[in-house]
Amino acid sequence: MFSNKYIFIYATILVVVVAAILSVTAVVLQPFQDRNVNIEKIQNILTSANITSTKSDAEELYGMKIKQELVVDLNGDVVGIYADGKQELGNIRAFDLDLKSQLKLKEEVEAGKSKETPVFPIFVCDNNGENTYIIPLLGKGLWGPIWGYVALKNDFKTIVGAVFDHKGETPGLGAEINTPKFQEQFIGKTIFDDNGNFTSVTLVKGGLANSNMDPKHGVDAISGGTLTSNGVSDMLQNCLLNYLNYFKKQLENAPNTDMLPDENSVAVADSLAKVEAQERANAEAQSKAAEAARKAKEAKQAKNDSVNPKDQGFPF
């Protein structure tokens, strides 16, 4: 029979050895795991532009089809360009940008908690000789995060494709967002109306045919997946808003050989100018509110500091 000391030493050595093996395995496998994640991301980007790929040819197709990776700020200015395998502008590559952190930063800026500028990625795809602009999306579903990509024509309003995925939505219900049947509904939909007003695309509970929604700006929601459907609608609305100024500048500077702005595109640009002005007004109002709250807090603190401790019943 083994002594307690022997059992303790044996168990300790076993735990250390197993931990070492697991750590080495994790380190060795990490590059392969990272590559698989990147390939899945590449496939999603290509799928949104209706480009079919496999794990074996995804990277090659990405290099052939994605002309540029752009990083833009909320003013619509391009602050980063990655093309032909090298960084041409800035030091941030769109593919490596963490969208979640940038969306959080935007919330902090709007709340007056940060002055850092959030930036957002765009992937420019050569789709049969025309530029397609692929926008990444991130939002919240019923049980966790949802994400995706939506590809726009060079009029910056017509959707040519979309892909969505999730972490833990309910199978047969909210999880249906990653099925081709659901995603194909978005093809041909527009995110601006004929007057140039930003509409995004809304998932309609009960079916688009049974609603008053303009069919150009809506799709059928998932039956039994209302909260996930609402999450997709919010995700599209909130993420696309970050690119409105970029869309506006591209339409204003459209070269004759590529993006020829029609009457509707001009209306879109005018609408974007109004949206920009409204966003500035909202930001100024939020900034003033935050400043007023800060001054009120300081005044209250100063008043409290000026009170005689004896008047508050302290024994000194």
Salt bridges, closest charged atoms under 4 A:
GLU59 OE1 - ARG35 NH2 2.69
GLU69 OE1 - ARG93 NE 2.81
ASP77 OD1 - LYS249 NZ 2.45
GLU110 OE2 - LYS106 NZ 3.97
ASP194 OD2 - LYS216 NZ 3.16
ASP214 OD2 - HIS217 NE2 3.90
GLU276 OE1 - LYS248 NZ 2.89
GLU276 OE2 - ARG280 NH1 3.27
GLU291 OE2 - ARG294 NH2 2.27
GLU298 OE2 - ARG294 NH1 2.47
